[in-house]
């Protein structure tokens, strides 16, 4: 067993780091959902838009891996984004079995707006933090993620692929730690 600040007989839900990380994530998702609602998106959906826009993924499989989603959840998410007009699926000319994803003009427009919306959300959430406190928070979280299983990259944050909540809203952001 690894020594650390938590003792089995003393740990409590509302004083654990996991509790605070989950609460912080939920607050950020809620604020982000409100900010991107005028675009017709949710916090969960912007991950797909940003991944496609930055060319970090171009297939449903790549998105599923990067965002730690199972294939069924990713399919439902892509169905909604396609229905809303943000993405299109096409078959690869080289391999007809492969589905390629592309942003539509509406998707590109949303991708251009997301950095300013994201900055506003984060700045509001960090209200009252000094520059040093912000840097310390980033450093501590990066160290926490680096302690994760595997290569320390934080890919998937050590979580199993998550099933997407049924229904349109509110949707959870993906647990892709290095994308938020």
Secondary structure, 3 states (H helix, E strand, C coil): CCCCCCCCCCCCHHHCHHHHHHHHHHHHHHHHHHHHHHHCCCHHHHHHHHHHHCCCCCCHHHHHHHHCECHHHHHHHHHHHHHCCCEEEEECCCCCCCEEEEECHHHHHHHHHHHHHHHHHHHHHCCCCCHHHHHHHHHHHHHHHHCCCCCCCCHHHHCCCECCCCCCCCCCCCCCHHHC
